[in-house]
Amino acid sequence: MVKNETQIGIRVTNEFKARLEAQADKERRSVANLVRTVMEEYLEQHENQDEQP
């Protein structure tokens, strides 16, 4: 079976981690899912900007 996912690691402050966890709890999702969703939205927005003349 081929894996189509990989892991990345980032460093954040304790305060930032707490903020991520609080937001994820509010949305009833994992921190990983929250971060992945935000990153996907960011990339889609910026990739689309690059394509416009």
Secondary structure, 3 states (H helix, E strand, C coil): CCCCCCCCCCCCCHHHHHHHHHHHHHCCCCHHHHHHHHHHHHHHHHHHHHHCC
